[in-house]
Amino acid sequence: MSYPNDSTYFCNRECEYFPCHELEGEYFNCLFCYCPLYALGRDCGGNYSYTAQGIKDCSACRLPHKKGGYAFVQSRIVELIRQVAKKDETQSARQEKEGEVL
């Protein structure tokens, strides 16, 4: 079965790393080759572990590549945006406070 490459699905079977994860069936979505949820750390919702060196290892995660993965990533992007906005607010407040002291 063939799936059309579109805004929610892309498969590059010619990639030197394909398949980067073992999945059952032919469906394999490469759209999120590098998962945008990595930055969420423990809150990403995927199957991950941490190496002895403290590096997040997502090699056991299949979420972005399976059917429904696009919708899952999109649902979690809101949390990533929220966390970035909160960090930006904290940094802005700190800069304003430091500016007043100077």
Secondary structure, DSSP 8 states (H G I E B T S, - for coil): -----BTTB---TTSTT--SS--SSS----TTSS-GGGGGGGGS-S--EE-TTS-EE-TT--GGGSTTHHHHHHHHHHHHHHHHHHHHHHHHHHHHHHHHH-
